Amino acid sequence: MFRRHPILSVLTLLYLAGVAWITLGPQPQVASKGSIVMQVLRILWEHPATDWITYSGVEFTANIAMFVPIGLFFLLLFGRSRWWVAMGVPFLMTLSIETAQIWIPGRVSDIRDVISNTIGAVVGVLLGLVITAPRARRDREAAHIASARATAHRASLTER
């Protein structure tokens, strides 16, 4: 995996390090009154078309978005045939993160994070499957043609 895709492997490890820092580091004060997130939410709450947006919804969506690249990277690293690994590993990572957060002061462990992160990884894997489908189709067709040629060649050798 690392030898086949060294650049993708490094990018994946850097991204995972960033996720670890965000999820296991000190709790950011994004919900404080002066934070950018809360300022944007206050602006959105002033308009009837967007007053339904909540901090909890933004947080849930951000957790999904954070794990989409993880699902995509893992699919590309493990391969299309191991799509289930690319979904399972992020789920186990999230369980580990949420378990660790129990003992980190200021952090809150929440089952909604497990759900949102897993949804994000699944979306990333599905996105990866869609993106890689044309190449997979071409590879299957090329393998089928090569197999047919090899069979025809063996048949011609047997007839001689």
For each residue, the residues with C-beta under 8 A, 3 or more apart:
1: 4 5 9 77 78
2: 5 6 9
3: 6
4: 1
5: 1 2 8 9 76 77
6: 2 3 9 10
7: 10 11
8: 5 11 12 73 76 77
9: 1 2 5 6 12 13 77
10: 6 7 13 14
11: 7 8 14 15 73
12: 8 9 15 16 70 73 74 77
13: 9 10 16 17
14: 10 11 17 18
15: 11 12 18 19 69 70 73
16: 12 13 19 20 70
17: 13 14 20 21
18: 14 15 21 22
19: 15 16 22 23 66 67 70
20: 16 17 23 24 25 97
21: 17 18 24 25
22: 18 19 25 28 66
23: 19 20 97 101
24: 20 21 97 100 101 104 107
25: 20 21 22
26: 106
27: 106 107 108
28: 22
29: 32 35
30: 35 36 37 38
31: 35 37 38 55
32: 29 35 38
33: 38
34: 38 39
35: 29 30 31 32 38 39
36: 30 39 40
37: 30 31 40 41 55 58
38: 30 31 32 33 34 35 41 42 55
39: 34 35 36 42 43
40: 36 37 43 44
41: 37 38 44 45 53 54 55 58
42: 38 39 45 46
43: 39 40 46 47
44: 40 41 47 50 51 53
45: 41 42 50 51 53
46: 42 43 51
47: 43 44 50 51
48: 51
49:
50: 44 45 47 53
51: 44 45 46 47 48
52:
53: 41 44 45 50 57 58
54: 41 57 58
55: 31 37 38 41 58 59
56: 59 60
57: 53 54 60 61
58: 37 41 53 54 55 61 62
59: 55 56 62 63
60: 56 57 63 64 112 116
61: 57 58 64 65 116
62: 58 59 65 66
63: 59 60 66 67 112 113 116 117 120
64: 60 61 67 68 116 117 119 120 123
65: 61 62 68 120
66: 19 22 62 63 69 70 117 120
67: 19 63 64 70 71 90 94 116 117 118 119 120 121 124
68: 64 65 71 72 120 121 123 124 127
69: 15 66 72 73 124
70: 12 15 16 19 66 67 73 74 90 93 120 121 124
71: 67 68 74 75 86 87 90 120 121 122 123 124 125 126 127 128
72: 68 69 75 76 124 125 127 128 131
73: 8 11 12 15 69 70 76 77 124
74: 12 70 71 77 78 85 86 89 90 121 124 125
75: 71 72 78 79 80 83 86 124 125 128 129 132
76: 5 8 72 73 128 132
77: 1 5 8 9 12 73 74 86
78: 1 74 75 82 83 85 86
79: 75 82
80: 75 83 128 129 132 136
81:
82: 78 79 85 86
83: 75 78 80 86 87 125 129
84: 87 88
85: 74 78 82 88 89
86: 71 74 75 77 78 82 83 89 90 121 124 125 128
87: 71 83 84 90 91 118 121 122 125
88: 84 85 91 92
89: 74 85 86 92 93
90: 67 70 71 74 86 87 93 94 117 118 120 121
91: 87 88 94 95 114 117 118 121
92: 88 89 95 96
93: 70 89 90 96 97 117
94: 67 90 91 97 98 113 114 117 118
95: 91 92 98 99 114
96: 92 93 99 100
97: 20 23 24 93 94 100 101 113 117
98: 94 95 101 102 109 110 111 113 114
99: 95 96 102 109
100: 24 96 97 103 104
101: 23 24 97 98 104 107 108 109
102: 98 99 107 109
103: 100
104: 24 100 101 107
105:
106: 26 27
107: 24 27 101 102 104
108: 27 101
109: 98 99 101 102 113
110: 98 113 114
111: 98 114 115
112: 60 63 115 116
113: 63 94 97 98 109 110 116 117
114: 91 94 95 98 110 111 117 118
115: 111 112 118 119
116: 60 61 63 64 67 112 113 119 120
117: 63 64 66 67 90 91 93 94 97 113 114 120 121
118: 67 87 90 91 94 114 115 121 122
119: 64 67 115 116 122 123
120: 63 64 65 66 67 68 70 71 90 116 117 123 124
121: 67 68 70 71 74 86 87 90 91 117 118 124 125
122: 71 87 118 119 125 126
123: 64 68 71 119 120 126 127
124: 67 68 69 70 71 72 73 74 75 86 120 121 127 128
125: 71 72 74 75 83 86 87 121 122 128 129
126: 71 122 123 129 130
127: 68 71 72 123 124 130 131
128: 71 72 75 76 80 86 124 125 131 132
129: 75 80 83 125 126 132 133
130: 126 127 133
131: 72 127 128
132: 75 76 80 128 129 135 136
133: 129 130 136 137
134: 137 138
135: 132 138 139
136: 80 132 133 139 140
137: 133 134 140 141
138: 134 135 141 142
139: 135 136 142 143
140: 136 137 143 144
141: 137 138 144 145
142: 138 139 145 146
143: 139 140 146 147
144: 140 141 147 148
145: 141 142 148 149
146: 142 143 149 150
147: 143 144 150 151
148: 144 145 151 152
149: 145 146 152 153
150: 146 147 153 154
151: 147 148 154 155
152: 148 149 155 156
153: 149 150 156 157
154: 150 151 157 158
155: 151 152 158 159
156: 152 153 159 160
157: 153 154 160
158: 154 155
159: 155 156
160: 156 157
